[in-house]
């Protein structure tokens, strides 16, 4: 009679092989149900538009329905909480501005640390900011604005589109550079600010190119300077701040991208990241993005993207400290 103990190594190998096979299969089995994309903004904005384009291409690529779930309000906190309440399995994503991770944490107090709770896996659309002015406002360059503001103290105002945003930070920088001769006027979003800017209730604001390019081309606003290191392909006639001798206004482009829970297994995060890259490579997706006026982000590895995000956080921190603006402690 054969000793059954002699078969234990073979049995152990077989069992181990089965476990590895099952684990590998589990890692590949995604998605197995509809994907939900949470958007920290109402329908109609940039984040919502990008989310719907991503959702449609994911549906084509993966063969699963994709549901866009708008959760506006609370400086993205409502959307963040919705993502936190979902399973960390890749079936719930958040599409929103990178500023949710790089800018908002400095001004929005939350019981959780966004930097530890969420991982930003991909830039999908660059949010290049441009300084725009009312058409009747005389200056045509940033230097002329500063000189005009010094001659006309408190007669010039810049709209702050929302607290904690890149627009807010850039407005503070411009006001500081003017010796605080430029007033900052708070608004609850872009739409009311644009109405007042066109109506000359305020003279200036920093806004995303895709939002104001049609107004600039229609002659309803003046584009004065692009914050990015280079000109925007959608506003080729508007020079950058760097071209005009103001390199301190060159900041990493904000973007709309995809967030996941950091508690998700690393293998699943990588799967999601790869699928988003596949979405971005699709010719139909690229054509639709260009048609809606979105600048394509610079290609980057995942590691380089994480470094860019960390560098932007540190740059923002230094700017806020230099301007003596309040920040939320972490």
Secondary structure as the mmCIF struct_conf table of DSSP 4:
data_model
#
loop_
_struct_conf.conf_type_id
_struct_conf.id
_struct_conf.beg_label_comp_id
_struct_conf.beg_label_asym_id
_struct_conf.beg_label_seq_id
_struct_conf.end_label_comp_id
_struct_conf.end_label_asym_id
_struct_conf.end_label_seq_id
HELX_RH_3T_P HELX_RH_3T_P1 UNK A 4 UNK A 7
HELX_RH_AL_P HELX_RH_AL_P1 UNK A 8 UNK A 28
BEND BEND1 UNK A 32 UNK A 33
STRN STRN1 UNK A 35 UNK A 39
BEND BEND2 UNK A 40 UNK A 41
TURN_TY1_P TURN_TY1_P1 UNK A 43 UNK A 44
BEND BEND3 UNK A 45 UNK A 45
HELX_RH_AL_P HELX_RH_AL_P2 UNK A 46 UNK A 62
BEND BEND4 UNK A 64 UNK A 64
STRN STRN2 UNK A 66 UNK A 70
HELX_RH_3T_P HELX_RH_3T_P2 UNK A 74 UNK A 76
HELX_RH_AL_P HELX_RH_AL_P3 UNK A 77 UNK A 84
TURN_TY1_P TURN_TY1_P2 UNK A 85 UNK A 85
BEND BEND5 UNK A 86 UNK A 86
BEND BEND6 UNK A 88 UNK A 91
STRN STRN3 UNK A 92 UNK A 97
TURN_TY1_P TURN_TY1_P3 UNK A 98 UNK A 98
HELX_RH_AL_P HELX_RH_AL_P4 UNK A 99 UNK A 102
TURN_TY1_P TURN_TY1_P4 UNK A 103 UNK A 103
HELX_RH_3T_P HELX_RH_3T_P3 UNK A 104 UNK A 106
TURN_TY1_P TURN_TY1_P5 UNK A 107 UNK A 107
BEND BEND7 UNK A 111 UNK A 112
HELX_RH_AL_P HELX_RH_AL_P5 UNK A 114 UNK A 117
STRN STRN4 UNK A 118 UNK A 127
STRN STRN5 UNK A 129 UNK A 134
TURN_TY1_P TURN_TY1_P6 UNK A 135 UNK A 136
BEND BEND8 UNK A 141 UNK A 141
HELX_RH_AL_P HELX_RH_AL_P6 UNK A 142 UNK A 151
BEND BEND9 UNK A 152 UNK A 152
TURN_TY1_P TURN_TY1_P7 UNK A 153 UNK A 154
STRN STRN6 UNK A 156 UNK A 160
BEND BEND10 UNK A 162 UNK A 162
TURN_TY1_P TURN_TY1_P8 UNK A 163 UNK A 164
BEND BEND11 UNK A 165 UNK A 165
HELX_RH_AL_P HELX_RH_AL_P7 UNK A 166 UNK A 177
TURN_TY1_P TURN_TY1_P9 UNK A 178 UNK A 179
BEND BEND12 UNK A 180 UNK A 180
STRN STRN7 UNK A 182 UNK A 186
BEND BEND13 UNK A 188 UNK A 189
HELX_RH_AL_P HELX_RH_AL_P8 UNK A 190 UNK A 198
TURN_TY1_P TURN_TY1_P10 UNK A 199 UNK A 200
BEND BEND14 UNK A 201 UNK A 202
STRN STRN8 UNK A 204 UNK A 208
HELX_RH_AL_P HELX_RH_AL_P9 UNK A 209 UNK A 217
TURN_TY1_P TURN_TY1_P11 UNK A 218 UNK A 219
BEND BEND15 UNK A 220 UNK A 220
STRN STRN9 UNK A 221 UNK A 226
BEND BEND16 UNK A 227 UNK A 230
TURN_TY1_P TURN_TY1_P12 UNK A 233 UNK A 234
TURN_TY1_P TURN_TY1_P13 UNK A 236 UNK A 237
BEND BEND17 UNK A 238 UNK A 238
STRN STRN10 UNK A 240 UNK A 240
TURN_TY1_P TURN_TY1_P14 UNK A 241 UNK A 241
HELX_RH_3T_P HELX_RH_3T_P4 UNK A 242 UNK A 244
TURN_TY1_P TURN_TY1_P15 UNK A 245 UNK A 245
HELX_RH_3T_P HELX_RH_3T_P5 UNK A 247 UNK A 249
HELX_LH_PP_P HELX_LH_PP_P1 UNK A 252 UNK A 253
STRN STRN11 UNK A 254 UNK A 261
TURN_TY1_P TURN_TY1_P16 UNK A 262 UNK A 263
BEND BEND18 UNK A 264 UNK A 264
HELX_RH_AL_P HELX_RH_AL_P10 UNK A 266 UNK A 281
HELX_RH_AL_P HELX_RH_AL_P11 UNK A 283 UNK A 291
TURN_TY1_P TURN_TY1_P17 UNK A 292 UNK A 293
HELX_LH_PP_P HELX_LH_PP_P2 UNK A 294 UNK A 294
STRN STRN12 UNK A 295 UNK A 295
HELX_LH_PP_P HELX_LH_PP_P3 UNK A 296 UNK A 299
HELX_RH_AL_P HELX_RH_AL_P12 UNK A 302 UNK A 322
TURN_TY1_P TURN_TY1_P18 UNK A 323 UNK A 324
#
